[in-house]
């Protein structure tokens, strides 16, 4: 199927094309999306869907919901209803697309998710994720909220599926916790852009906020990535634990001067210093202050680092390897 905002395809809206696919779809359903701006709040809960954009820079899916927005009854959207695109299906692929939440600064609107990704064997290639606070959520939700009775959002109360995601040659931007969640995810050859905040605080952001479940072998793995941004020097942390078993690794990455020398923050959870696993290997750039990192983070040995490959991290029980597919 072909989607074109200018009317030259089968559909002018992406959701209309998705809704034509059977709910129990067993074969790959391919949707080509021509250049254009698609102002849609997408829900994708059908398996085996592939979205191919004509150009990542010019094929843009955008919406502007946000956490502080209210429904007609006065109830807040909260974080997990703020998404532009919800992907709640397995075997999903996206190429050459931009996923944007255009709501604005977190200081004003709160969390505003561009993509809520809650599936297994999910692949993004040459995609852009644009936002500020909480840009990319890699589901599932943690078991229970920390500050209220429910999370809200499309997967409230659903069984947790700890999926595997592969982000290849993608661009992801934001400020506070802008890559967060429970999935096992590899970010390969990606650009991670930390945005300057309007706040006068010394800290302008945290790149990751993993909620890796207890017992998981891997959480977030960044391979050959470039950490850039316009945030001030020494103002952005590599990560902090949304839940105390968080796991995040940066390997063969270049880090700009905006990265804090300490690298990691415990988010006022001192117990996480014993339970989380934050590590690095063979990084470079002005933000790689190897000798100044917090004492509870690790520098991997050559032998340990050899286990952090795409195929090793994402293999699971079925031997999945998205490279070259």
Backbone bond lengths (Angstrom), bond angles and torsions (degrees), N, CA, C in turn:
res aa  C-N    CA-C-N  psi(-1)  N-CA   C-N-CA  omega(-1)  CA-C   N-CA-C  phi
1 X - - - 1.454 - - 1.518 109.13 -
2 X 1.308 115.98 149.73 1.457 122.27 -179.97 1.519 109.39 -120.87
3 X 1.327 115.03 129.22 1.465 121.42 176.35 1.522 107.62 -110.71
4 X 1.324 115.91 131.22 1.462 120.36 179.49 1.515 109.05 -142.92
5 X 1.321 115.82 123.27 1.462 120.28 -179.01 1.520 112.01 -62.25
6 X 1.341 116.39 -25.74 1.461 119.83 -177.66 1.522 113.88 -87.94
7 X 1.347 116.62 5.09 1.456 119.98 175.38 1.510 115.65 87.50
8 X 1.346 118.07 6.20 1.456 120.29 -177.71 1.527 113.29 -90.62
9 X 1.319 118.17 4.17 1.463 121.80 -179.85 1.519 111.80 -111.67
10 X 1.330 115.48 -163.54 1.461 120.97 177.92 1.524 111.68 -77.83
11 X 1.340 115.82 -27.30 1.461 121.85 -178.72 1.522 108.78 -141.53
12 X 1.317 116.41 156.79 1.473 120.60 172.73 1.516 111.24 -101.81
13 X 1.347 117.93 -12.64 1.457 122.41 -179.85 1.521 109.10 -121.66
14 X 1.325 116.48 137.57 1.464 121.54 -179.44 1.523 110.64 -65.74
15 X 1.334 117.11 -41.61 1.468 119.77 -178.08 1.527 111.69 -60.81
16 X 1.330 117.26 -34.41 1.465 119.75 179.02 1.522 110.90 -63.65
17 X 1.319 117.45 -38.49 1.467 120.33 177.36 1.523 110.78 -67.55
18 X 1.329 116.82 -43.80 1.465 120.82 178.97 1.523 111.03 -59.30
19 X 1.314 116.31 -41.18 1.468 120.78 -176.75 1.524 113.23 -68.67
20 X 1.315 117.67 -12.26 1.462 120.40 176.82 1.527 112.59 -84.13
21 X 1.322 117.51 -9.25 1.466 121.42 -178.00 1.524 109.39 -87.30
22 X 1.338 118.79 134.05 1.471 120.73 -179.19 1.519 111.96 -58.90
23 X 1.314 116.43 144.51 1.465 121.52 -176.71 1.524 112.47 -61.46
24 X 1.335 117.50 -30.83 1.472 121.22 -179.17 1.527 111.33 -100.78
25 X 1.307 116.89 30.78 1.461 122.92 -175.82 1.524 112.35 -50.08
26 X 1.333 117.29 129.13 1.459 122.30 -177.89 1.519 113.78 -110.30
27 X 1.339 117.86 -16.45 1.460 121.53 -178.65 1.522 109.26 -113.44
28 X 1.331 115.87 158.62 1.456 119.40 -179.43 1.523 110.43 -62.58
29 X 1.307 115.67 125.38 1.463 122.32 174.94 1.520 107.57 -105.69
30 X 1.330 116.46 120.30 1.459 121.68 -173.43 1.522 109.96 -106.00
31 X 1.310 115.02 127.73 1.469 121.81 176.49 1.523 107.51 -120.24
32 X 1.331 115.83 118.66 1.460 121.53 174.94 1.530 108.67 -92.90
33 X 1.322 115.75 133.59 1.462 120.61 -176.43 1.519 108.68 -120.70
34 X 1.330 115.78 117.60 1.462 120.28 -179.48 1.520 110.97 -75.75
35 X 1.330 114.87 163.12 1.457 120.80 179.24 1.524 110.54 -52.56
36 X 1.327 114.80 141.70 1.448 119.87 178.83 1.508 110.74 155.86
37 X 1.310 115.63 170.30 1.461 121.79 175.67 1.519 107.73 -104.89
38 X 1.323 115.94 119.92 1.455 122.63 -176.92 1.525 108.02 -110.55
39 X 1.315 115.53 102.29 1.458 119.99 179.37 1.522 107.91 -85.54
40 X 1.333 114.83 91.46 1.464 121.31 -176.10 1.520 109.96 -142.98
41 X 1.314 114.95 148.60 1.470 122.04 170.01 1.524 105.76 -105.48
42 X 1.322 115.68 99.18 1.464 120.77 -169.96 1.523 112.50 -86.44
43 X 1.329 115.38 143.01 1.463 123.03 170.98 1.515 108.34 -125.01
44 X 1.321 115.86 117.29 1.463 121.64 -177.61 1.526 107.86 -121.25
45 X 1.323 116.34 104.69 1.468 121.20 -179.04 1.520 111.31 -126.94
46 X 1.324 116.43 20.87 1.460 123.40 178.26 1.524 107.74 -110.27
47 X 1.337 118.70 130.27 1.471 120.18 -176.29 1.516 113.13 -72.68
48 X 1.339 114.57 164.14 1.473 122.60 171.90 1.522 113.20 64.65
49 X 1.312 117.31 39.72 1.456 120.95 176.86 1.526 109.57 -105.23
50 X 1.339 116.03 136.01 1.457 122.28 174.84 1.520 109.14 -123.35
51 X 1.329 116.31 126.98 1.450 122.72 177.10 1.527 108.57 -108.66
52 X 1.328 116.97 123.99 1.457 122.13 179.50 1.525 108.95 -118.59
53 X 1.327 116.76 113.29 1.443 120.95 176.96 1.510 111.80 -86.52
54 X 1.318 115.98 155.96 1.461 120.67 179.21 1.519 111.27 -73.87
55 X 1.330 116.67 -32.05 1.462 121.45 -179.67 1.517 108.08 -160.20
56 X 1.328 116.49 128.97 1.468 119.23 -179.19 1.520 111.24 -62.05
57 X 1.316 117.57 -35.87 1.460 121.13 -178.38 1.523 112.18 -73.11
58 X 1.317 117.17 -27.07 1.470 120.39 -171.02 1.527 114.13 -120.17
59 X 1.315 117.38 3.92 1.458 120.99 175.51 1.517 106.88 -116.48
60 X 1.311 116.13 99.00 1.464 121.94 -164.87 1.524 110.84 -121.93
61 X 1.327 115.76 124.03 1.464 122.50 173.11 1.524 106.37 -102.71
62 X 1.309 117.29 120.46 1.462 120.11 -171.26 1.520 111.74 -140.03
63 X 1.323 114.83 147.21 1.461 122.07 172.82 1.520 106.76 -155.73
64 X 1.339 117.07 172.83 1.464 119.05 -171.63 1.528 114.08 -137.97
65 X 1.334 117.21 34.41 1.469 119.17 171.85 1.526 109.55 -73.48
66 X 1.331 115.75 159.50 1.466 119.65 -176.00 1.524 110.03 -158.15
67 X 1.332 115.89 162.83 1.466 122.09 -171.10 1.526 113.13 -62.43
68 X 1.320 117.74 -35.94 1.464 120.95 -176.27 1.528 113.17 -85.76
69 X 1.315 116.54 -2.92 1.464 120.78 176.29 1.522 109.43 -68.70
70 X 1.316 118.18 149.96 1.455 121.07 -178.33 1.523 111.21 -120.20
71 X 1.322 114.68 147.89 1.457 121.39 170.74 1.531 109.18 -76.13
72 X 1.319 115.80 176.17 1.461 120.01 -179.20 1.515 114.04 -60.17
73 X 1.339 115.94 -26.96 1.475 119.89 -179.58 1.534 112.64 -87.55
74 X 1.324 116.30 4.68 1.457 120.42 179.66 1.508 115.06 89.64
75 X 1.332 117.70 -5.75 1.463 121.20 179.98 1.530 110.24 -72.89
76 X 1.327 116.78 138.97 1.458 121.67 179.73 1.524 112.09 -73.39
77 X 1.318 116.50 148.63 1.460 121.18 172.99 1.530 110.52 -65.95
78 X 1.316 117.29 -37.25 1.458 123.17 -171.84 1.534 110.07 61.26
79 X 1.314 116.53 179.14 1.461 121.80 -172.04 1.518 113.38 -59.45
80 X 1.322 117.77 -47.70 1.461 120.32 -163.63 1.519 114.43 -87.40
81 X 1.311 117.49 0.22 1.462 120.72 167.21 1.522 111.74 -102.80
82 X 1.340 116.94 2.24 1.460 120.49 -175.11 1.526 113.28 -87.99
83 X 1.316 118.71 -2.16 1.463 122.80 -171.82 1.536 112.48 -61.85
84 X 1.332 114.98 151.54 1.461 122.01 167.08 1.517 110.01 -86.11
85 X 1.332 117.56 -43.61 1.460 122.48 179.76 1.518 109.18 -128.60
86 X 1.329 116.61 126.49 1.466 122.11 173.32 1.517 108.21 -109.04
87 X 1.338 115.68 122.66 1.466 121.99 178.77 1.520 107.00 -115.67
88 X 1.305 115.57 102.09 1.458 121.34 -177.81 1.512 110.92 -117.15
89 X 1.328 116.58 49.26 1.462 121.32 -175.98 1.519 109.52 -147.61
90 X 1.327 115.60 155.74 1.463 121.30 178.56 1.526 111.10 -86.76
91 X 1.337 114.30 159.09 1.469 122.63 175.25 1.532 111.02 57.01
92 X 1.314 114.69 51.95 1.461 121.67 176.73 1.520 109.07 -103.54
93 X 1.336 116.53 140.81 1.460 121.84 177.24 1.522 109.67 -133.16
94 X 1.325 116.16 140.96 1.465 121.65 172.86 1.518 109.09 -134.32
95 X 1.315 116.52 134.49 1.458 122.80 177.05 1.522 109.78 -129.86
96 X 1.326 116.81 138.57 1.459 122.57 169.53 1.526 113.09 57.41
97 X 1.329 115.89 49.91 1.461 121.24 -179.93 1.518 110.22 -134.23
98 X 1.329 115.46 154.41 1.455 122.11 170.17 1.517 109.20 -110.62
99 X 1.336 115.46 131.78 1.467 122.38 174.35 1.527 106.63 -113.22
100 X 1.314 116.68 116.45 1.457 120.54 -171.73 1.520 111.98 -127.18
101 X 1.334 115.70 136.22 1.458 120.72 163.57 1.527 106.32 -108.93
102 X 1.312 115.63 115.32 1.462 121.14 -172.55 1.527 112.56 -100.30
103 X 1.330 117.67 19.16 1.466 120.69 -175.69 1.519 112.97 -64.09
104 X 1.329 117.47 -31.26 1.450 119.60 177.82 1.511 113.64 118.15
105 X 1.329 114.66 -163.82 1.457 122.41 -173.42 1.521 112.75 -65.17
106 X 1.323 116.09 140.55 1.454 120.79 177.72 1.509 113.45 -63.01
107 X 1.335 116.87 -28.76 1.464 119.65 178.52 1.519 111.16 -61.04
108 X 1.314 116.86 -24.30 1.466 122.09 -177.91 1.529 111.99 -102.31
109 X 1.333 116.58 -48.75 1.469 120.63 -170.90 1.525 113.82 -102.85
110 X 1.332 117.66 -11.07 1.462 120.33 -175.12 1.521 110.41 80.70
111 X 1.327 115.87 -154.63 1.461 120.96 -179.06 1.526 110.24 -67.32
112 X 1.328 115.28 144.60 1.466 120.47 -179.67 1.528 107.67 -151.03
113 X 1.319 117.01 100.85 1.461 123.80 -170.95 1.526 110.46 -85.09
114 X 1.323 116.33 129.61 1.467 120.34 173.81 1.523 110.55 -81.80
115 X 1.333 117.27 -46.50 1.463 120.88 -179.04 1.528 110.01 -135.66
116 X 1.329 115.38 126.19 1.464 124.21 174.90 1.518 104.89 -106.99
117 X 1.323 116.67 105.80 1.464 122.24 -171.75 1.520 109.33 -111.11
118 X 1.320 117.02 111.25 1.461 121.26 -175.47 1.524 109.66 -134.88
119 X 1.328 115.57 73.33 1.454 121.29 179.45 1.508 109.99 -154.85
120 X 1.335 116.22 175.90 1.459 122.10 179.32 1.525 109.09 -112.23
121 X 1.327 115.92 147.71 1.467 123.00 -178.96 1.524 109.87 58.98
122 X 1.318 113.74 55.77 1.459 122.06 -179.43 1.526 109.32 -106.39
123 X 1.332 117.17 134.18 1.459 122.12 -176.21 1.527 110.41 -129.70
124 X 1.326 115.51 132.07 1.465 122.24 170.78 1.516 107.60 -122.66
125 X 1.324 117.27 126.17 1.459 121.67 177.23 1.526 109.31 -124.66
126 X 1.320 114.95 130.98 1.460 121.10 177.14 1.535 110.90 51.48
127 X 1.312 115.81 47.91 1.459 121.49 177.92 1.524 109.90 -113.09
128 X 1.329 115.03 159.02 1.467 121.25 177.18 1.523 109.11 -119.68
129 X 1.329 115.67 138.85 1.461 122.60 177.70 1.524 106.81 -122.05
130 X 1.329 116.52 111.91 1.453 121.59 -172.50 1.521 110.99 -114.07
131 X 1.322 115.81 130.84 1.459 120.65 178.12 1.509 110.18 179.36
132 X 1.309 115.92 -161.65 1.453 122.30 179.43 1.528 109.96 -126.90
133 X 1.312 117.70 -87.71 1.462 120.50 179.65 1.530 109.88 -91.39
134 X 1.348 115.94 127.68 1.473 121.89 177.43 1.529 112.36 63.36
135 X 1.307 117.72 50.91 1.462 121.86 -176.82 1.518 113.24 -63.90
136 X 1.339 117.27 -48.32 1.466 121.98 -173.19 1.523 109.76 -124.24
137 X 1.340 116.25 116.53 1.460 120.99 176.39 1.515 108.89 -104.73
138 X 1.328 116.13 121.23 1.458 122.33 178.07 1.522 107.88 -103.14
139 X 1.337 115.85 93.45 1.458 120.91 -175.69 1.518 112.53 -62.48
140 X 1.322 116.21 172.86 1.455 126.11 13.46 1.524 113.32 -87.94
141 X 1.332 113.41 176.60 1.453 119.98 172.04 1.518 110.39 -63.20
142 X 1.317 118.84 149.16 1.469 120.04 168.47 1.530 110.58 -59.09
143 X 1.301 116.21 170.69 1.467 119.71 -174.91 1.524 112.82 -64.35
144 X 1.320 116.97 -41.84 1.471 120.22 -178.49 1.530 109.22 -142.10
145 X 1.331 117.17 149.82 1.473 119.65 175.69 1.527 110.80 -70.41
146 X 1.318 115.27 160.93 1.463 120.10 177.76 1.520 112.98 -93.75
147 X 1.341 116.78 -26.42 1.465 118.63 -168.74 1.521 115.51 -125.56
148 X 1.335 118.20 1.44 1.460 120.01 176.03 1.521 108.80 -158.57
149 X 1.327 117.82 177.85 1.467 120.48 -171.71 1.525 113.02 -77.04
150 X 1.331 118.98 -28.39 1.458 121.62 -179.08 1.527 110.18 -137.97
151 X 1.332 115.54 155.57 1.456 120.48 174.04 1.521 111.19 -77.22
152 X 1.354 116.40 -36.49 1.451 120.13 -167.21 1.514 109.29 76.89
153 X 1.305 116.57 173.12 1.451 119.52 178.19 1.511 112.87 96.95
154 X 1.339 116.83 178.01 1.468 121.45 -169.33 1.515 115.85 -72.31
155 X 1.313 120.41 -16.50 1.463 120.71 -177.91 1.534 112.97 -114.61
156 X 1.302 115.89 21.01 1.457 118.79 178.70 1.530 110.04 -60.03
157 X 1.328 116.78 124.37 1.459 121.54 177.19 1.515 115.54 80.10
158 X 1.308 118.92 -2.42 1.464 121.58 -179.14 1.526 110.23 -79.73
159 X 1.350 117.74 152.97 1.469 120.03 174.58 1.527 110.65 -58.83
160 X 1.320 117.01 143.12 1.454 121.23 -178.62 1.527 110.99 -81.72
161 X 1.331 115.51 127.10 1.457 121.92 173.36 1.521 107.44 -113.90
162 X 1.319 116.79 113.54 1.459 120.57 -177.14 1.515 108.98 -86.95
163 X 1.333 115.29 91.37 1.446 122.40 -171.59 1.515 113.87 -82.95
164 X 1.345 114.50 173.28 1.454 123.86 178.16 1.525 108.61 -118.82
165 X 1.332 115.10 130.81 1.459 121.38 -177.43 1.524 109.66 -125.08
166 X 1.338 114.83 146.74 1.468 121.13 176.83 1.521 108.62 -129.71
167 X 1.336 116.04 119.82 1.457 123.00 178.56 1.520 107.41 -113.56
168 X 1.319 116.77 112.59 1.457 121.74 -173.52 1.526 109.91 -118.31
169 X 1.333 116.30 123.05 1.463 123.04 178.33 1.531 111.63 55.02
170 X 1.307 116.15 42.95 1.460 121.52 179.95 1.527 111.19 -101.18
171 X 1.323 114.77 162.77 1.462 122.40 175.27 1.526 107.13 -118.63
172 X 1.335 116.21 125.93 1.463 120.89 -177.41 1.513 107.95 -130.73
173 X 1.327 116.96 127.27 1.455 120.35 -177.93 1.526 110.79 -126.88
174 X 1.348 114.75 155.71 1.453 120.53 176.22 1.515 109.80 165.02
175 X 1.342 114.50 -168.14 1.459 118.33 178.22 1.531 111.52 -130.77
176 X 1.322 118.72 -71.99 1.464 120.27 -175.49 1.527 110.74 -88.64
177 X 1.334 116.71 119.98 1.473 122.58 172.91 1.520 111.57 47.73
178 X 1.314 117.65 45.50 1.462 117.91 -167.49 1.525 114.45 -82.19
179 X 1.315 117.64 -2.15 1.469 122.27 165.01 1.521 105.91 -128.62
180 X 1.329 117.51 110.49 1.463 119.00 -171.47 1.522 111.02 -145.88
181 X 1.348 115.60 152.32 1.454 119.77 176.96 1.511 114.29 136.61
182 X 1.323 115.04 -169.75 1.462 123.17 -166.87 1.518 114.87 -107.62
183 X 1.311 119.05 -8.49 1.464 121.19 -175.30 1.527 111.77 -68.27
184 X 1.326 114.79 160.53 1.458 121.05 163.80 1.520 106.14 -87.96
185 X 1.323 116.97 119.86 1.461 120.23 -173.06 1.513 111.26 -139.09
186 X 1.328 115.59 136.32 1.459 122.45 173.51 1.525 108.52 -108.21
187 X 1.331 114.92 130.04 1.458 122.38 174.33 1.522 106.65 -111.45
188 X 1.315 115.98 106.84 1.453 121.12 -173.57 1.524 110.78 -109.03
189 X 1.337 115.90 124.04 1.460 121.21 174.80 1.531 111.21 55.51
190 X 1.333 116.00 42.55 1.464 121.67 -178.58 1.525 111.34 -101.74
191 X 1.322 116.26 158.23 1.462 122.80 170.32 1.527 107.87 -103.57
192 X 1.321 115.28 125.03 1.461 122.04 -178.45 1.530 106.81 -114.13
193 X 1.324 116.64 111.23 1.463 122.09 -172.13 1.525 110.64 -106.89
194 X 1.333 116.83 116.74 1.467 122.39 178.43 1.515 109.82 -93.99
195 X 1.331 115.24 121.11 1.460 121.04 -174.06 1.535 112.09 -89.47
196 X 1.299 115.17 143.42 1.458 121.28 174.40 1.523 109.31 -69.06
197 X 1.322 116.07 135.30 1.462 120.69 177.09 1.523 110.20 -97.09
198 X 1.337 116.07 159.70 1.463 120.66 177.45 1.521 111.73 -73.46
199 X 1.318 115.84 -18.99 1.462 121.23 -178.55 1.527 110.96 -61.32
200 X 1.339 115.74 148.30 1.463 121.18 176.62 1.532 111.75 -90.33
201 X 1.320 116.88 6.19 1.456 120.34 179.07 1.524 110.84 -65.76
202 X 1.328 115.69 155.66 1.464 120.22 179.57 1.521 111.89 -66.94
203 X 1.331 116.91 -32.94 1.459 121.11 -178.48 1.528 110.07 -94.71
204 X 1.322 116.01 126.47 1.466 120.98 179.96 1.518 112.42 -105.67
205 X 1.320 117.96 -1.31 1.453 116.93 175.93 1.508 115.09 163.24
206 X 1.325 113.18 173.36 1.453 125.05 174.24 1.519 105.70 -132.99
207 X 1.303 118.05 128.34 1.462 120.17 -177.46 1.517 110.78 -69.80
208 X 1.326 117.63 -46.39 1.464 120.99 -175.47 1.524 111.64 -122.30
209 X 1.319 114.69 151.37 1.470 122.42 170.32 1.520 106.31 -142.10
210 X 1.313 115.35 81.85 1.460 120.70 -176.11 1.526 111.24 -77.58
211 X 1.329 114.69 146.79 1.468 121.33 172.78 1.524 108.67 -124.76
212 X 1.324 115.33 43.94 1.456 122.33 -179.58 1.526 110.45 -50.82
213 X 1.339 118.09 130.42 1.470 118.99 179.67 1.526 111.99 -68.80
214 X 1.308 115.58 151.23 1.461 120.64 177.97 1.530 109.67 -58.24
215 X 1.305 116.39 133.17 1.456 121.30 177.65 1.508 115.17 93.65
216 X 1.330 117.95 -12.73 1.469 119.90 178.29 1.523 109.62 -68.26
217 X 1.320 116.87 139.54 1.465 120.85 -177.72 1.521 111.50 -73.15
218 X 1.331 116.78 -36.72 1.458 121.50 -178.46 1.525 110.28 -133.55
219 X 1.331 115.66 156.35 1.454 122.12 172.96 1.516 108.85 -121.15
220 X 1.330 116.47 -105.08 1.461 121.85 175.35 1.527 109.52 -96.42
221 X 1.336 115.52 134.01 1.462 120.87 176.70 1.531 108.23 -130.27
222 X 1.329 115.95 118.98 1.458 122.75 178.40 1.522 107.90 -104.49
223 X 1.326 116.18 118.73 1.466 122.11 -178.13 1.530 109.76 -117.46
224 X 1.321 116.40 125.32 1.466 121.14 173.90 1.524 112.60 56.54
225 X 1.310 116.58 36.17 1.462 120.94 -178.52 1.533 111.00 -94.38
226 X 1.317 114.88 162.09 1.460 121.76 177.32 1.517 108.69 -117.97
227 X 1.341 116.73 119.38 1.457 122.67 -178.67 1.523 108.00 -97.92
228 X 1.313 115.66 108.23 1.456 121.60 -175.69 1.525 109.02 -126.76
229 X 1.333 117.44 179.97 1.454 119.87 176.48 1.507 112.36 158.24
230 X 1.344 114.40 177.25 1.459 119.66 175.66 1.530 111.95 -112.54
231 X 1.323 116.92 10.54 1.461 121.14 174.51 1.526 109.38 -66.90
232 X 1.344 118.12 152.19 1.462 120.84 -178.00 1.527 112.42 -63.58
233 X 1.330 117.73 161.69 1.463 120.82 176.60 1.533 111.19 -56.70
234 X 1.313 115.37 143.20 1.471 122.83 174.78 1.541 112.45 57.47
235 X 1.337 117.52 40.14 1.469 119.19 -175.13 1.519 114.51 -123.90
236 X 1.332 118.17 -1.17 1.464 121.18 -175.50 1.527 110.03 -130.14
237 X 1.326 115.46 131.10 1.466 121.32 176.62 1.528 110.42 -91.28
238 X 1.318 115.70 151.85 1.463 120.80 175.26 1.521 111.40 -66.61
239 X 1.326 116.63 -33.90 1.452 117.89 -179.97 1.509 112.90 -178.80
240 X 1.337 113.39 166.35 1.461 121.99 172.69 1.523 107.57 -148.06
241 X 1.323 118.58 154.03 1.464 121.27 -171.51 1.529 112.62 -85.35
242 X 1.328 115.92 110.73 1.466 119.13 171.96 1.530 109.00 -64.66
243 X 1.319 116.02 -38.06 1.463 122.65 169.67 1.522 107.71 -128.39
244 X 1.319 116.49 156.22 1.459 120.10 -163.01 1.531 114.89 -73.43
245 X 1.337 118.37 -10.11 1.468 119.46 177.47 1.533 111.95 -99.52
246 X 1.317 116.35 22.15 1.464 121.95 -178.66 1.527 112.08 -53.27
247 X 1.339 115.53 139.82 1.467 121.38 175.46 1.517 109.06 -131.95
248 X 1.334 115.61 127.68 1.459 121.12 179.82 1.523 109.13 -148.14
249 X 1.332 115.47 134.71 1.462 121.24 -179.33 1.521 110.08 -130.62
250 X 1.337 115.98 137.25 1.462 122.67 172.13 1.523 107.78 -118.04
251 X 1.337 116.31 118.90 1.460 121.68 -172.69 1.524 109.83 -131.46
252 X 1.334 116.28 128.07 1.474 121.94 -178.53 1.525 111.22 56.05
253 X 1.307 117.99 40.07 1.460 121.88 -178.61 1.526 111.24 -106.32
254 X 1.338 116.19 150.12 1.461 122.38 173.64 1.517 108.03 -100.04
255 X 1.335 117.13 131.00 1.456 121.97 -173.76 1.521 110.77 -121.53
256 X 1.328 116.17 126.31 1.447 121.53 178.83 1.516 112.62 -74.58
257 X 1.344 115.57 172.99 1.463 121.54 -175.36 1.519 113.38 -68.91
258 X 1.337 118.04 -10.03 1.469 120.52 179.16 1.523 112.42 -73.16
259 X 1.319 118.24 -14.33 1.470 121.35 -177.86 1.524 110.53 -75.95
260 X 1.333 115.50 130.03 1.463 121.83 177.79 1.531 110.58 -61.40
261 X 1.312 116.69 139.95 1.465 120.63 179.34 1.525 111.71 -59.94
262 X 1.352 117.02 -35.30 1.471 120.31 179.82 1.527 111.50 -67.98
263 X 1.305 116.85 -25.14 1.459 121.68 175.91 1.506 114.98 82.33
264 X 1.335 116.28 -52.30 1.457 121.22 -169.22 1.528 110.97 -128.76
265 X 1.323 115.87 155.86 1.461 122.30 -179.55 1.521 108.66 -133.33
266 X 1.332 118.20 142.11 1.475 120.00 -175.86 1.525 113.72 -88.63
267 X 1.333 119.33 0.60 1.467 124.20 176.76 1.536 111.06 56.32
268 X 1.313 116.23 40.03 1.473 121.73 -178.90 1.522 112.21 57.87
269 X 1.329 115.75 30.91 1.460 122.42 175.88 1.529 107.94 -122.79
270 X 1.321 118.24 76.69 1.470 119.27 -175.72 1.521 113.02 -57.74
271 X 1.341 117.09 -28.06 1.461 119.18 179.33 1.525 111.52 -64.24
272 X 1.338 117.40 -24.93 1.460 120.44 -179.07 1.526 112.03 -67.86
273 X 1.313 117.27 -18.17 1.458 119.32 178.14 1.526 111.40 -66.28
274 X 1.325 116.62 -20.65 1.464 121.59 177.21 1.524 112.36 -96.68
275 X 1.340 117.73 -22.37 1.467 120.57 -171.55 1.524 114.20 -108.86
276 X 1.321 118.25 -25.33 1.462 120.21 179.56 1.524 110.15 -81.32
277 X 1.344 116.12 167.83 1.461 120.25 176.23 1.527 108.43 -137.88
278 X 1.322 114.71 101.70 1.454 122.66 177.84 1.526 107.94 -111.00
279 X 1.330 116.67 131.26 1.461 118.21 -174.31 1.525 111.37 -150.15
280 X 1.340 113.85 161.92 1.457 122.30 178.37 1.525 109.13 -141.71
281 X 1.336 113.15 162.12 1.466 118.61 175.55 1.523 109.81 -158.73
282 X 1.320 115.16 125.55 1.459 122.42 170.58 1.532 112.94 54.13
283 X 1.328 116.55 40.30 1.453 120.35 175.37 1.526 109.94 -83.64
284 X 1.328 116.15 172.36 1.466 120.49 -178.25 1.519 109.43 -151.61
285 X 1.324 116.11 178.14 1.449 121.39 179.05 1.519 112.06 98.00
286 X 1.332 117.29 167.72 1.464 120.92 -177.26 1.516 114.55 -64.65
287 X 1.330 117.78 -18.36 1.460 120.33 179.10 1.513 114.39 -89.57
288 X 1.333 116.75 0.06 1.466 119.47 179.72 1.525 109.18 -95.82
289 X 1.310 115.36 87.57 1.466 122.00 -179.78 1.525 108.54 -98.73
290 X 1.298 115.97 74.27 1.465 122.51 -172.27 1.522 112.88 -51.93
291 X 1.312 117.71 -41.35 1.462 121.28 -174.43 1.529 113.56 -84.74
292 X 1.332 116.67 -2.98 1.467 119.92 -177.89 1.527 112.84 -112.99
293 X 1.320 117.08 3.11 1.456 119.94 179.84 1.526 110.82 -65.71
294 X 1.339 116.51 157.05 1.469 120.57 178.01 1.520 109.55 -57.90
295 X 1.308 116.27 149.05 1.467 121.24 -173.77 1.521 112.98 -66.64
296 X 1.329 117.09 -22.19 1.468 120.32 -175.55 1.527 113.24 -92.58
297 X 1.336 117.72 5.20 1.458 121.79 172.29 1.526 109.22 -98.66
298 X 1.329 116.35 159.66 1.463 120.43 -172.71 1.525 111.49 -114.77
299 X 1.322 115.57 148.75 1.457 123.20 165.22 1.523 105.83 -106.18
300 X 1.316 117.01 117.63 1.458 120.66 -174.14 1.526 111.64 -69.45
301 X 1.306 115.17 149.35 1.459 120.34 169.72 1.527 108.96 -80.26
302 X 1.326 116.20 167.96 1.466 120.01 177.22 1.527 110.62 -57.22
303 X 1.314 116.33 -41.68 1.464 121.02 -178.58 1.523 111.43 -65.47
304 X 1.331 117.26 -42.70 1.458 120.25 178.53 1.525 111.39 -65.91
305 X 1.324 116.59 -43.37 1.456 120.71 -177.16 1.521 112.39 -63.63
306 X 1.311 116.97 -27.81 1.463 120.84 -179.70 1.518 112.40 -62.74
307 X 1.335 117.42 -19.58 1.466 121.17 179.13 1.526 112.87 -82.44
308 X 1.336 117.25 -9.92 1.455 120.68 -175.91 1.533 110.45 -97.83
309 X 1.318 115.26 67.47 1.457 121.83 174.27 1.524 108.40 -111.20
310 X 1.319 116.94 162.05 1.468 119.99 179.29 1.519 110.57 -56.87
311 X 1.324 116.63 -46.99 1.465 119.99 -176.48 1.525 111.70 -66.29
312 X 1.321 117.81 -37.42 1.468 120.10 179.81 1.520 112.05 -70.10
313 X 1.334 116.44 -44.38 1.463 120.57 -175.23 1.525 111.78 -68.72
314 X 1.329 117.12 -38.70 1.467 120.88 -171.62 1.527 114.16 -101.41
315 X 1.319 118.38 0.42 1.469 120.43 -173.77 1.516 113.26 -59.49
316 X 1.332 117.66 -43.09 1.459 120.21 -177.28 1.505 112.08 58.35
317 X 1.339 116.23 -150.06 1.465 121.35 -179.65 1.526 112.89 -86.73
318 X 1.343 116.83 -15.56 1.453 119.94 -174.54 1.530 114.11 -108.25
319 X 1.349 116.38 5.26 1.454 119.76 176.47 1.515 114.32 71.54
320 X 1.306 118.17 26.81 1.482 121.32 -177.10 1.529 110.40 -62.58
321 X 1.318 116.09 134.00 1.462 122.74 174.03 1.523 107.67 -141.08
322 X 1.329 117.98 104.76 1.480 120.03 -175.47 1.525 113.99 -78.71
323 X 1.306 119.21 -6.42 1.456 120.80 -177.77 1.522 110.14 -69.04
324 X 1.311 115.22 128.54 1.455 120.36 177.38 1.512 115.15 82.82
325 X 1.334 116.67 2.60 1.470 119.10 -179.49 1.510 110.56 -103.17
